[in-house]
Every structure is written in C-alpha cells, then in structure tokens.
Amino acid sequence: MRILGITIPDNKRLEIALTYLYGVGRSRAKEILATAGLDFGKKPKDLNVAEENAIRKVVEAYKIEGDLKRQVSGNIKRLKDVKAYRGIRHLRGLPTRGQRTKTNSRTRRGNTRKTMGTGRRAVEKK
C-alpha cells in the first residue's frame, strides 16, 4: 500500500504502519483510523480498495510529508534571516533548545572529540 509516494509496510498493524509517513505519529495515526472507521489492529495487506481510499482521503486533509518538510525548513530559514537566537544556533550547528554544550550535544555537533589538556595520562609520582 502506498500513500503520498511512501510505501506502508504490509505486515505491521495500521496504527504503527501509518507512522512511516513524516508528520504522522501514534496519536495522529489513531485519529486517522478513527475518522476512516477502521480497526487499529488491522494490517495493510488485509485492506480492500475502499478502505485504502478512505485512509488516503483522511490523510490528504493533513499537512504531512513534503508540505510539512517545506514548512519546517521555511520556519528555520526565517529564524536564520531575522538573526534570532534560535536561528544563529541553527547556523552554527548547536543545540537550539537550551541544552548545555560544555559536555554532551554530540549528536548536534558531530562525533569529532577534541582532547583537552595534554592528551595523555598524568605520570604517577613515586
């Protein structure tokens, strides 16, 4: 089953399979299925054409995938353009939500660790 160009896995429950779409989490997946009138535990391979179309119709009402990605990148670009604090953090590749950077923040800054001090262990004195 494909929705908006994304292949939904056939062997997972619909509730989980819909989360493969960008912008659809567990709660929105449940909301989509409730609106379409389908069982959460049903699997995509067991759906008939009418049920697939019902899901597609409900999903298209939300802003997901390409539109949502464009909106998010536009928001970040706007923050950079107005030189907001968060925009500057995005430009420099640092955490934007107030986390400390003396230690941690490896995901955001990359895994290149710089050695502090002499780079070798202190020699024991006798």
MIDREN-407004 format. One record per atom (N, C-alpha, C): residue in three letters; atom name; y, x, z. Coordinates in steps of 0.05 Angstrom, whole numbers. Atoms other than C-alpha are relative to their C-alpha. Example, Ala and Ser with C-alpha at 12.3 -4.5 7.8 and 13.67 -1.06 7.14 Angstrom:
+-----+------+--------+--------+--------+
! res ! atom !      v !      u !      w !
+-----+------+--------+--------+--------+
! ALA !    N !    -24 !     18 !      0 !
! ALA !   CA !    -90 !    246 !    156 !
! ALA !    C !     24 !     18 !      0 !
! SER !    N !    -24 !    -16 !     -1 !
! SER !   CA !    -21 !    273 !    143 !
! SER !    C !     22 !    -15 !     14 !
+-----+------+--------+--------+--------+
This chain:
+-----+------+--------+--------+--------+
! res ! atom !      v !      u !      w !
+-----+------+--------+--------+--------+
! MET !    N !    -24 !     17 !      0 !
! MET !   CA !      0 !      0 !      0 !
! MET !    C !     25 !     18 !      0 !
! ARG !    N !    -25 !    -16 !      2 !
! ARG !   CA !     69 !     27 !    -19 !
! ARG !    C !     24 !    -19 !      6 !
! ILE !    N !    -25 !     15 !     -6 !
! ILE !   CA !    136 !      4 !      9 !
! ILE !    C !     23 !     20 !     -4 !
! LEU !    N !    -24 !    -17 !      6 !
! LEU !   CA !    201 !     34 !    -19 !
! LEU !    C !     -9 !     29 !     -8 !
! GLY !    N !      9 !    -26 !      9 !
! GLY !   CA !    162 !     91 !    -51 !
! GLY !    C !    -16 !     17 !     20 !
! ILE !    N !     15 !    -14 !    -21 !
! ILE !   CA !    126 !    111 !     14 !
! ILE !    C !    -28 !    -13 !      2 !
! THR !    N !     27 !     10 !     -2 !
! THR !   CA !     51 !    105 !     18 !
! THR !    C !     -7 !     -4 !     29 !
! ILE !    N !      7 !      7 !    -27 !
! ILE !   CA !     29 !     69 !     81 !
! ILE !    C !    -30 !      6 !      3 !
! PRO !    N !     28 !     -6 !     -3 !
! PRO !   CA !    -38 !     95 !    108 !
! PRO !    C !    -17 !    -26 !      4 !
! ASP !    N !     16 !     24 !      0 !
! ASP !   CA !    -94 !     44 !     98 !
! ASP !    C !    -17 !     -5 !     25 !
! ASN !    N !     18 !      2 !    -23 !
! ASN !   CA !   -136 !     58 !    160 !
! ASN !    C !     13 !     -3 !     27 !
! LYS !    N !    -14 !      3 !    -26 !
! LYS !   CA !    -83 !     51 !    214 !
! LYS !    C !      9 !    -29 !      3 !
! ARG !    N !    -10 !     27 !     -5 !
! ARG !   CA !    -60 !    -13 !    247 !
! ARG !    C !     28 !     -2 !    -12 !
! LEU !    N !    -26 !      4 !     12 !
! LEU !   CA !      1 !    -43 !    213 !
! LEU !    C !     23 !      8 !     18 !
! GLU !    N !    -21 !     -7 !    -20 !
! GLU !   CA !     42 !    -34 !    276 !
! GLU !    C !      6 !     30 !      0 !
! ILE !    N !     -3 !    -29 !      1 !
! ILE !   CA !     31 !     42 !    271 !
! ILE !    C !      7 !      9 !    -28 !
! ALA !    N !     -4 !     -9 !     28 !
! ALA !   CA !     29 !     48 !    195 !
! ALA !    C !     28 !     -4 !    -10 !
! LEU !    N !    -27 !      4 !      9 !
! LEU !   CA !     98 !     19 !    185 !
! LEU !    C !     19 !     21 !     11 !
! THR !    N !    -18 !    -21 !    -11 !
! THR !   CA !    128 !     75 !    228 !
! THR !    C !      1 !     24 !    -18 !
! TYR !    N !     -2 !    -22 !     19 !
! TYR !   CA !    115 !    122 !    169 !
! TYR !    C !     26 !     -2 !    -17 !
! LEU !    N !    -26 !      3 !     13 !
! LEU !   CA !    179 !     93 !    140 !
! LEU !    C !     22 !     11 !     17 !
! TYR !    N !    -22 !    -11 !    -14 !
! TYR !   CA !    242 !    130 !    160 !
! TYR !    C !     18 !    -23 !     10 !
! GLY !    N !    -17 !     21 !    -11 !
! GLY !   CA !    282 !     85 !    206 !
! GLY !    C !    -16 !    -23 !     12 !
! VAL !    N !     17 !     20 !    -12 !
! VAL !   CA !    223 !     43 !    229 !
! VAL !    C !    -16 !     12 !     23 !
! GLY !    N !     16 !     -9 !    -23 !
! GLY !   CA !    196 !     56 !    299 !
! GLY !    C !    -19 !    -22 !      9 !
! ARG !    N !     19 !     20 !    -10 !
! ARG !   CA !    147 !     17 !    341 !
! ARG !    C !     12 !    -27 !      3 !
! SER !    N !    -12 !     26 !     -6 !
! SER !   CA !    195 !    -37 !    363 !
! SER !    C !      8 !    -15 !    -26 !
! ARG !    N !     -8 !     12 !     25 !
! ARG !   CA !    222 !    -49 !    293 !
! ARG !    C !    -24 !     -9 !    -16 !
! ALA !    N !     25 !      7 !     14 !
! ALA !   CA !    151 !    -49 !    264 !
! ALA !    C !    -10 !    -27 !     11 !
! LYS !    N !      9 !     25 !    -12 !
! LYS !   CA !    132 !   -104 !    314 !
! LYS !    C !     18 !    -23 !     -9 !
! GLU !    N !    -19 !     20 !      9 !
! GLU !   CA !    195 !   -142 !    295 !
! GLU !    C !     -5 !     -9 !    -29 !
! ILE !    N !      5 !      5 !     28 !
! ILE !   CA !    179 !   -137 !    221 !
! ILE !    C !    -25 !    -18 !     -2 !
! LEU !    N !     26 !     15 !      1 !
! LEU !   CA !    107 !   -162 !    232 !
! LEU !    C !      3 !    -28 !     11 !
! ALA !    N !     -4 !     27 !    -12 !
! ALA !   CA !    130 !   -219 !    277 !
! ALA !    C !     15 !    -18 !    -20 !
! THR !    N !    -15 !     16 !     19 !
! THR !   CA !    181 !   -242 !    225 !
! THR !    C !    -17 !     -8 !    -24 !
! ALA !    N !     17 !      6 !     23 !
! ALA !   CA !    129 !   -237 !    169 !
! ALA !    C !    -24 !    -18 !      8 !
! GLY !    N !     21 !     17 !    -10 !
! GLY !   CA !     80 !   -275 !    213 !
! GLY !    C !    -28 !     12 !     -2 !
! LEU !    N !     26 !    -14 !      2 !
! LEU !   CA !     24 !   -223 !    213 !
! LEU !    C !     -9 !     11 !     27 !
! ASP !    N !     11 !    -11 !    -24 !
! ASP !   CA !    -22 !   -196 !    266 !
! ASP !    C !      5 !     30 !      1 !
! PHE !    N !     -7 !    -28 !     -3 !
! PHE !   CA !     -3 !   -127 !    294 !
! PHE !    C !    -24 !     18 !     -6 !
! GLY !    N !     24 !    -16 !      3 !
! GLY !   CA !    -75 !   -102 !    293 !
! GLY !    C !    -12 !      1 !    -27 !
! LYS !    N !     12 !      1 !     27 !
! LYS !   CA !    -89 !   -118 !    221 !
! LYS !    C !      5 !     26 !    -15 !
! LYS !    N !     -3 !    -25 !     14 !
! LYS !   CA !    -99 !    -59 !    174 !
! LYS !    C !     10 !     -5 !    -28 !
! PRO !    N !    -12 !      4 !     27 !
! PRO !   CA !    -61 !    -50 !    108 !
! PRO !    C !    -21 !     -5 !    -22 !
! LYS !    N !     21 !      4 !     20 !
! LYS !   CA !   -127 !    -48 !     68 !
! LYS !    C !    -10 !    -29 !      0 !
! ASP !    N !     10 !     27 !     -2 !
! ASP !   CA !   -143 !   -118 !     93 !
! ASP !    C !     21 !    -21 !     -9 !
! LEU !    N !    -21 !     18 !      7 !
! LEU !   CA !    -77 !   -149 !     69 !
! LEU !    C !     -4 !    -11 !    -28 !
! ASN !    N !      0 !     11 !     28 !
! ASN !   CA !    -73 !   -196 !      9 !
! ASN !    C !     28 !      4 !    -11 !
! VAL !    N !    -25 !     -4 !     14 !
! VAL !   CA !    -16 !   -194 !    -41 !
! VAL !    C !     23 !    -15 !     13 !
! ALA !    N !    -21 !     17 !    -12 !
! ALA !   CA !     23 !   -250 !     -8 !
! ALA !    C !     11 !     13 !     26 !
! GLU !    N !     -7 !    -13 !    -26 !
! GLU !   CA !     22 !   -214 !     60 !
! GLU !    C !     16 !     26 !     -6 !
! GLU !    N !    -14 !    -25 !      7 !
! GLU !   CA !     44 !   -148 !     28 !
! GLU !    C !     29 !     -7 !     -9 !
! ASN !    N !    -26 !      8 !     10 !
! ASN !   CA !    102 !   -183 !     -7 !
! ASN !    C !     18 !    -10 !     23 !
! ALA !    N !    -15 !     10 !    -23 !
! ALA !   CA !    122 !   -217 !     59 !
! ALA !    C !     11 !     24 !     16 !
! ILE !    N !     -9 !    -24 !    -15 !
! ILE !   CA !    126 !   -148 !     93 !
! ILE !    C !     23 !     14 !    -16 !
! ARG !    N !    -21 !    -12 !     17 !
! ARG !   CA !    166 !   -119 !     34 !
! ARG !    C !     26 !    -14 !      2 !
! LYS !    N !    -24 !     16 !     -1 !
! LYS !   CA !    215 !   -176 !     37 !
! LYS !    C !     15 !      4 !     26 !
! VAL !    N !    -13 !     -4 !    -27 !
! VAL !   CA !    228 !   -167 !    112 !
! VAL !    C !     11 !     29 !      2 !
! VAL !    N !     -8 !    -28 !     -2 !
! VAL !   CA !    232 !    -90 !    106 !
! VAL !    C !     26 !      4 !    -16 !
! GLU !    N !    -24 !     -4 !     17 !
! GLU !   CA !    284 !    -94 !     50 !
! GLU !    C !     25 !    -11 !     12 !
! ALA !    N !    -23 !     10 !    -14 !
! ALA !   CA !    330 !   -132 !     97 !
! ALA !    C !     13 !     21 !     18 !
! TYR !    N !    -10 !    -22 !    -18 !
! TYR !   CA !    337 !    -69 !    140 !
! TYR !    C !     10 !     23 !    -17 !
! LYS !    N !     -9 !    -25 !     13 !
! LYS !   CA !    374 !     -5 !    123 !
! LYS !    C !    -19 !     22 !      9 !
! ILE !    N !     20 !    -21 !     -7 !
! ILE !   CA !    317 !     46 !    121 !
! ILE !    C !     -2 !     19 !    -24 !
! GLU !    N !      6 !    -20 !     21 !
! GLU !   CA !    294 !    107 !     81 !
! GLU !    C !     26 !     12 !    -11 !
! GLY !    N !    -22 !    -14 !     13 !
! GLY !   CA !    346 !    133 !     31 !
! GLY !    C !     27 !     -9 !      9 !
! ASP !    N !    -27 !     10 !     -8 !
! ASP !   CA !    404 !     88 !     51 !
! ASP !    C !      6 !     10 !     28 !
! LEU !    N !     -5 !     -9 !    -28 !
! LEU !   CA !    396 !    106 !    125 !
! LEU !    C !      5 !     30 !      1 !
! LYS !    N !     -4 !    -29 !      1 !
! LYS !   CA !    389 !    180 !    110 !
! LYS !    C !     28 !      7 !    -10 !
! ARG !    N !    -27 !     -4 !     11 !
! ARG !   CA !    453 !    177 !     68 !
! ARG !    C !     21 !     -6 !     21 !
! GLN !    N !    -19 !      8 !    -20 !
! GLN !   CA !    489 !    141 !    124 !
! GLN !    C !      2 !     21 !     22 !
! VAL !    N !      1 !    -21 !    -21 !
! VAL !   CA !    467 !    192 !    176 !
! VAL !    C !     14 !     25 !     -9 !
! SER !    N !    -13 !    -24 !     10 !
! SER !   CA !    487 !    251 !    133 !
! SER !    C !     30 !     -4 !     -4 !
! GLY !    N !    -29 !      6 !      3 !
! GLY !   CA !    554 !    217 !    118 !
! GLY !    C !     14 !      1 !     26 !
! ASN !    N !    -12 !     -1 !    -27 !
! ASN !   CA !    567 !    209 !    192 !
! ASN !    C !      4 !     28 !      9 !
! ILE !    N !     -2 !    -28 !     -8 !
! ILE !   CA !    552 !    282 !    205 !
! ILE !    C !     22 !     14 !    -16 !
! LYS !    N !    -20 !    -13 !     17 !
! LYS !   CA !    596 !    303 !    146 !
! LYS !    C !     28 !     -8 !     10 !
! ARG !    N !    -26 !     10 !    -10 !
! ARG !   CA !    654 !    260 !    173 !
! ARG !    C !      7 !     15 !     26 !
! LEU !    N !     -5 !    -15 !    -25 !
! LEU !   CA !    647 !    294 !    242 !
! LEU !    C !      9 !     29 !     -7 !
! LYS !    N !     -7 !    -27 !      8 !
! LYS !   CA !    650 !    362 !    207 !
! LYS !    C !     28 !      1 !    -12 !
! ASP !    N !    -26 !      0 !     14 !
! ASP !   CA !    710 !    343 !    164 !
! ASP !    C !     23 !     -3 !     19 !
! VAL !    N !    -22 !      3 !    -19 !
! VAL !   CA !    752 !    320 !    223 !
! VAL !    C !      0 !     21 !     22 !
! LYS !    N !      2 !    -22 !    -19 !
! LYS !   CA !    731 !    382 !    262 !
! LYS !    C !     -3 !    -10 !     29 !
! ALA !    N !      6 !     10 !    -26 !
! ALA !   CA !    705 !    340 !    320 !
! ALA !    C !    -19 !     20 !     14 !
! TYR !    N !     17 !    -18 !    -15 !
! TYR !   CA !    668 !    378 !    375 !
! TYR !    C !    -29 !     -1 !    -10 !
! ARG !    N !     27 !      2 !     10 !
! ARG !   CA !    601 !    350 !    352 !
! ARG !    C !     -3 !     10 !    -28 !
! GLY !    N !      1 !    -11 !     27 !
! GLY !   CA !    618 !    368 !    280 !
! GLY !    C !     -2 !     30 !      0 !
! ILE !    N !      0 !    -29 !     -2 !
! ILE !   CA !    631 !    440 !    300 !
! ILE !    C !    -27 !     10 !      9 !
! ARG !    N !     26 !     -7 !     -9 !
! ARG !   CA !    565 !    442 !    337 !
! ARG !    C !    -21 !     -2 !    -23 !
! HIS !    N !     17 !      3 !     23 !
! HIS !   CA !    530 !    417 !    274 !
! HIS !    C !      4 !     24 !    -19 !
! LEU !    N !     -6 !    -23 !     18 !
! LEU !   CA !    566 !    471 !    232 !
! LEU !    C !    -13 !     26 !     10 !
! ARG !    N !     10 !    -25 !    -11 !
! ARG !   CA !    544 !    526 !    279 !
! ARG !    C !    -30 !      0 !      6 !
! GLY !    N !     28 !      2 !     -4 !
! GLY !   CA !    473 !    501 !    285 !
! GLY !    C !     -8 !      1 !     30 !
! LEU !    N !      4 !      0 !    -29 !
! LEU !   CA !    477 !    490 !    360 !
! LEU !    C !     -6 !    -29 !      9 !
! PRO !    N !      5 !     27 !    -10 !
! PRO !   CA !    455 !    430 !    403 !
! PRO !    C !     26 !    -16 !      2 !
! THR !    N !    -25 !     17 !      1 !
! THR !   CA !    504 !    372 !    396 !
! THR !    C !      3 !    -18 !     24 !
! ARG !    N !     -1 !     20 !    -22 !
! ARG !   CA !    487 !    332 !    459 !
! ARG !    C !      2 !     12 !     28 !
! GLY !    N !     -7 !    -11 !    -26 !
! GLY !   CA !    509 !    378 !    515 !
! GLY !    C !    -22 !     17 !     13 !
! GLN !    N !     20 !    -16 !    -13 !
! GLN !   CA !    446 !    418 !    527 !
! GLN !    C !     10 !     29 !      4 !
! ARG !    N !     -8 !    -28 !     -5 !
! ARG !   CA !    451 !    489 !    554 !
! ARG !    C !    -10 !     17 !    -23 !
! THR !    N !      9 !    -18 !     22 !
! THR !   CA !    446 !    546 !    505 !
! THR !    C !     -5 !     29 !     10 !
! LYS !    N !      6 !    -27 !    -10 !
! LYS !   CA !    440 !    608 !    550 !
! LYS !    C !    -30 !      5 !     -2 !
! THR !    N !     29 !     -1 !      4 !
! THR !   CA !    366 !    594 !    553 !
! THR !    C !     -7 !    -26 !    -16 !
! ASN !    N !      9 !     23 !     15 !
! ASN !   CA !    326 !    544 !    512 !
! ASN !    C !     15 !     -4 !    -27 !
! SER !    N !    -12 !      7 !     26 !
! SER !   CA !    353 !    509 !    449 !
! SER !    C !    -12 !     16 !    -23 !
! ARG !    N !     13 !    -16 !     21 !
! ARG !   CA !    302 !    549 !    408 !
! ARG !    C !     -3 !    -16 !    -25 !
! THR !    N !      4 !     16 !     23 !
! THR !   CA !    289 !    491 !    362 !
! THR !    C !     25 !     -1 !    -18 !
! ARG !    N !    -25 !      2 !     15 !
! ARG !   CA !    361 !    485 !    341 !
! ARG !    C !     10 !     27 !    -10 !
! ARG !    N !    -11 !    -26 !      7 !
! ARG !   CA !    378 !    559 !    339 !
! ARG !    C !    -19 !     17 !    -16 !
! GLY !    N !     20 !    -16 !     14 !
! GLY !   CA !    313 !    585 !    309 !
! GLY !    C !    -15 !     17 !     19 !
! ASN !    N !     17 !    -14 !    -19 !
! ASN !   CA !    259 !    628 !    338 !
! ASN !    C !      6 !     30 !      2 !
! THR !    N !     -6 !    -29 !     -2 !
! THR !   CA !    292 !    696 !    330 !
! THR !    C !     12 !      5 !     27 !
! ARG !    N !     -9 !     -7 !    -27 !
! ARG !   CA !    297 !    722 !    400 !
! ARG !    C !     13 !     27 !      1 !
! LYS !    N !    -14 !    -26 !     -3 !
! LYS !   CA !    346 !    777 !    417 !
! LYS !    C !     -7 !     11 !     27 !
! THR !    N !      7 !    -12 !    -25 !
! THR !   CA !    325 !    826 !    470 !
! THR !    C !     25 !      6 !     16 !
! MET !    N !    -23 !     -6 !    -17 !
! MET !   CA !    372 !    832 !    529 !
! MET !    C !     -5 !     25 !     15 !
! GLY !    N !      3 !    -25 !    -16 !
! GLY !   CA !    385 !    897 !    566 !
! GLY !    C !    -11 !     22 !    -17 !
! THR !    N !      9 !    -23 !     14 !
! THR !   CA !    347 !    959 !    547 !
! THR !    C !    -24 !     -6 !    -18 !
! GLY !    N !     22 !      8 !     17 !
! GLY !   CA !    288 !    923 !    516 !
! GLY !    C !    -27 !     12 !     10 !
! ARG !    N !     26 !    -10 !    -11 !
! ARG !   CA !    236 !    959 !    559 !
! ARG !    C !      0 !     -5 !     30 !
! ARG !    N !      3 !      5 !    -29 !
! ARG !   CA !    209 !    950 !    629 !
! ARG !    C !     11 !     23 !     16 !
! ALA !    N !    -10 !    -21 !    -17 !
! ALA !   CA !    241 !    988 !    686 !
! ALA !    C !    -22 !     18 !      9 !
! VAL !    N !     20 !    -19 !     -8 !
! VAL !   CA !    204 !   1051 !    704 !
! VAL !    C !     -2 !      0 !     30 !
! GLU !    N !      4 !      1 !    -29 !
! GLU !   CA !    174 !   1049 !    774 !
! GLU !    C !      8 !     27 !     12 !
! LYS !    N !     -7 !    -25 !    -14 !
! LYS !   CA !    203 !   1100 !    823 !
! LYS !    C !    -22 !      6 !     21 !
! LYS !    N !     20 !     -8 !    -20 !
! LYS !   CA !    156 !   1140 !    867 !
! LYS !    C !     12 !     10 !     25 !
+-----+------+--------+--------+--------+
